[in-house]
Amino acid sequence: MILQLLLSMKPRHLESLIIGGCWDPIDIADCKLIFETEQFKNAKYVAFLWQVKFNVEDLLNFRHLRQFQCWMKNDIGPEEILRVRDIVSTFEQIEFCDLILRSTEDIFPMGRFAEALGAEIPIGPLAEGEDWAFNHHYKIPKFRESLEFKLTVKESWCRVNIVRIR
């Protein structure tokens, strides 16, 4: 259904694409078809909400976007986290991206990001209403630009905001 609706729209007229809250659930196979459409290739902002959890290599499909938001598989290791950083740093148009992961009893993505990026998570009690958070600055090799990572955890959700600083 989503794919049919998307294909019915004129390419180059669609700048933003938000997929979420659909009656018909989509999976990664549907996303691969969406990635191939001219509508997706010409979009500037894309958000995949609730439906699909992407792996690190799937991020390569977002290289043409200025902004994107998506869910990631939560069982992400240190090497994959560094790969996320390396992939996003090559996106020439990127201004901002938002990656969302779910924490479980066994998996705490924020801790894994902190370890992989060499950042420290503040230790000690949080003030009322305060969330776990840390920032990390990454200078992109051979460029005068950098990526600013801001990680926050609220309840069981880990949000990774990445902003390109020009």
VENCORLIN-V70360 format. One record per residue. N is the residue number from 1. PSI is psi in radians with two decimals (* if undefined). BURIAL is 1 if it has 16 or more other ideal C-beta (glycine too) atoms within 10 Angstrom, else 0. D_FIRST is the distance of its C-alpha to the first C-alpha in Angstrom with 1 decimal. Layout:
n=(N	N)
psi=(PSI	PSI)
burial=(BURIAL	BURIAL)
d_first=(D_FIRST	D_FIRST)
//
This chain:
n=(1	2	3	4	5	6	7	8	9	10	11	12	13	14	15	16	17	18	19	20	21	22	23	24	25	26	27	28	29	30	31	32	33	34	35	36	37	38	39	40	41	42	43	44	45	46	47	48	49	50	51	52	53	54	55	56	57	58	59	60	61	62	63	64	65	66	67	68	69	70	71	72	73	74	75	76	77	78	79	80	81	82	83	84	85	86	87	88	89	90	91	92	93	94	95	96	97	98	99	100	101	102	103	104	105	106	107	108	109	110	111	112	113	114	115	116	117	118	119	120	121	122	123	124	125	126	127	128	129	130	131	132	133	134	135	136	137	138	139	140	141	142	143	144	145	146	147	148	149	150	151	152	153	154	155	156	157	158	159	160	161	162	163	164	165	166)
psi=(-0.86	-0.80	-0.74	-0.75	-0.77	-0.77	-0.39	-0.23	2.60	2.26	2.70	-0.09	-0.19	1.93	-0.53	2.46	2.04	2.08	2.04	2.74	0.48	2.56	-0.68	1.93	2.58	2.79	-3.07	-0.56	-0.71	-0.71	-0.68	-0.63	-0.69	-0.74	-0.49	-0.18	2.63	-0.55	-0.77	-0.77	-0.43	-0.08	2.71	-0.49	2.28	2.40	2.19	1.92	2.26	-0.51	-0.83	2.43	2.10	2.70	3.04	-0.79	-0.44	-0.42	-0.44	-0.45	-0.27	0.16	-0.41	-0.12	2.70	-0.65	2.53	2.76	2.36	2.86	2.51	2.68	2.36	-0.33	1.22	2.27	3.01	-0.72	-0.68	-0.62	-0.77	-0.59	-0.69	-0.88	-0.81	-0.69	-0.92	-0.58	-0.31	-0.14	1.87	-0.57	-0.21	2.35	-0.67	2.46	2.70	2.00	2.37	2.31	2.65	2.30	2.51	-3.14	-0.59	-0.40	2.14	1.55	-0.63	-0.74	-0.68	-0.71	-0.78	-0.79	-0.84	-0.64	-0.07	0.49	2.84	2.37	2.29	2.41	2.51	3.03	2.57	2.58	2.74	2.27	-0.09	2.52	2.74	2.36	2.64	2.73	2.62	2.33	2.28	2.03	2.17	2.14	2.45	0.19	2.81	0.27	2.90	2.94	2.38	2.05	2.30	2.04	2.32	2.61	2.20	2.11	-2.07	0.31	2.25	2.14	2.23	1.86	2.24	2.15	2.33	2.18	2.08	*)
burial=(0	1	1	0	0	1	0	0	0	0	0	0	0	1	0	0	1	0	1	0	0	0	0	0	0	1	0	0	0	1	1	0	0	1	0	0	1	0	1	1	0	0	1	0	0	1	0	1	0	0	1	1	1	1	0	1	0	1	1	0	1	1	0	1	1	1	1	1	1	1	1	1	1	1	0	1	0	0	0	1	1	0	1	1	1	0	1	1	1	0	1	0	0	1	1	0	1	1	1	1	1	0	1	0	0	0	0	1	1	1	0	1	1	1	0	1	1	0	0	0	0	0	0	0	0	0	0	0	0	0	0	1	0	1	0	1	0	1	0	1	0	0	0	0	0	0	1	0	1	0	1	0	1	0	0	0	0	1	1	1	1	1	1	1	0	0)
d_first=(0.0	3.8	5.5	5.2	6.2	8.6	9.9	10.8	13.0	16.5	17.7	20.7	19.7	17.5	19.8	18.0	14.6	14.2	11.5	12.5	12.7	9.1	9.1	7.1	9.5	9.2	12.4	14.7	13.5	10.1	12.3	14.6	12.2	11.4	15.2	15.9	14.3	16.9	15.1	15.5	19.0	20.1	19.1	22.1	20.6	17.7	17.2	15.2	16.1	16.5	13.9	15.6	19.3	20.3	23.6	26.2	25.6	21.9	23.4	24.5	21.1	21.9	25.3	24.6	23.5	26.0	24.4	21.8	21.1	19.8	20.8	23.2	24.3	27.4	29.8	30.7	34.2	36.7	36.2	32.4	33.2	35.5	32.9	30.5	33.3	34.2	30.6	30.0	33.6	32.7	29.9	31.8	29.6	28.8	30.2	28.6	26.3	25.6	25.2	24.9	26.3	27.2	30.9	32.0	35.5	35.7	33.9	34.8	32.9	35.1	38.2	36.8	36.0	39.4	41.1	39.3	39.9	43.4	42.9	44.5	42.9	45.2	47.1	48.4	47.3	44.8	45.7	44.0	40.6	40.7	38.0	38.6	38.2	39.6	39.4	39.8	40.7	40.1	41.8	39.9	42.4	43.7	42.2	43.4	40.2	39.1	36.3	36.8	35.2	35.1	34.2	34.0	33.6	32.9	32.9	30.9	28.8	30.1	28.9	30.0	30.2	31.2	32.7	34.2	37.7	39.0)
//
